[in-house]
Amino acid sequence: MLQAKFLKSRPNGKAIYTLSGSPAELDAYIKHQGSYARFADDKVTPLIFADTPMNISKMHQVHFSPELNRYYVDFSEITTASGQVATAEKRGGDRIANEFAKQVVMELRGNSISTTTSSAIDAAMAAPAAEASGEEDLEELAQQVSKPASRK
């Protein structure tokens, strides 16, 4: 499977990634790019251009789209996270959604959240919306979620 590793940002807001994968996958990529193929300073490692990532240390999957006839860096985790935040807003309201969104962004950027915080968010998401007893419960849960996590 082709993977992209962030190399550097460009002034236009896009980023440059180095590609890794099997020799056959890399050859297919280079052949498809033709005269547009670009390489790292080593003149061997192919490059791909895409949006700047939220986590510069993560390896991103690279896929080929037959419909668009091009390779692309897969950022679908951002779309998934957006859907999760929308669900948090629907089930728990703005306060829960805001706290959840902060945690999701931390995860997307490569930071982990504590088990306690994660459990509090999971509990809020699992509770039926009709059973919420009011503003006090939301305030208490928001405070639990926003407490600094202790490192173990």
N, C-alpha and C positions, 0 to 999 in steps of 0.2 A: 504494500500500500504506500502510495506517495504521501510524504509528510513535508510540511513547511515549517522552518524555524526562522523566527524574526531575525533579520540582520540589521536593518536600520530604517529610520523614517526618511521620507523625502519632504521637501518644502511644500509640496502640493497636498499634504495630508495623507498621502498613500504611503505604503511601506514596501520594503524589499525583503523577500524571504529566500533562504537557500532551500533547495529541494533535496530530499533523500528518499531512497526506495531501492527496489531491485534494479539491476542493470537493464532488464527488459523494460521496466516502467519508465526509467529515466530516458532510455533511448526513444521510447514512444513519445514522451513529452517533447524531447528535443526535435524529433522528426516533425511532430505536429506544429511546433513553433516555427520551423523553417528558418528563414533569414531573420525572424524576429527573436530567435533564441538569444538569451543573454546569460553570461556566466560570471561567477564570483571571480575574485582576483586570482584564484588558482587556475583559472581558464578551463576547469573541468566541471565544477559544481554548477548545475543550472539554477537560474533565479526565476522567481515568480513574483508578480506585483499584485498587491491587494490592499484592502483597508488596514489601517493601523490596529493591531490587536489590543484587547484589554489586558492581556497577560503576555508579556514579551518573553517569558521563559517557557511557555507551553509549546509543544509540538502540535500543529494543526493538521488535520487530514486534508488532502487535496483530492478533488474529484473531477471527473470529466463530464460535462453536460453535452449530450448529443444535440439537444434542442438549440443550444447556443453555440455549439461547436467550439468550446473552449474549456480550459482547465480553470478551476477556481479554488480558493482557500475556503474551507468550510467553517463558518461562524454560526452554525445553527444553534449552538448552546445559548447564544444571546436571545434568539427568538424563543427558545424554550423558557428561558428565565423570565422573559417579558410575559409569557402566558402564565407562569407561576405567580408573578406579582399581581396580575389581573385577577387571578383566582383569590389571592389573599385579600385584595380589595373587596371583591364581591362577598366573600365569606366573613371577613373580619373588619371591614371598614378601612378608612384612610390611615388611621394610626398603625394598625397591624401591617397594612400594606407598605407603609413607609419604612417601618422597622425591618420587615422582611426584605424589602428592596435593598436596604443597606447591606444586609447579610449576603444577598445574592451577588451584589457587586463585589463584595470582598472575595467571595468564592471565584467569581469570574476573573478577578485580578490575581488569583493564586494564593489568597490568604484563607486559612480555615477558620471556621467558627467553633465555639465550644460546644460540647455535648449538651450542656444545660440550655444554652441559647437555642440550639437546634431543637431540643425537646419541647421548649416553650412554644416555638413557632409551629412545630408539628401538632401540638395539642390545640393551638388556636385554629389551625386549619381543619382538624378533625372534628371539632365541636360544631354541631349543627347551628346554623345562624339563628334559628328560632329559639334556641335555648340560652342565648346570651342574655344575662340578667340586667344589663345596662352599662352605662358609662363607667361605673366603678370597676367592673370586671375588665373592661378594655384598658383602663388606666393602669390597673395592677399588672396585666399581662405586658403592656408596653414597657412598664418599669422593669419587669423581669427580663424582657428581651434586650433592653438597652444597658443592663448592668455590665460592667467590664468583666470579661471572662478571666478566671484564674488559670494560669498555665500549670499543667500537671507534669 
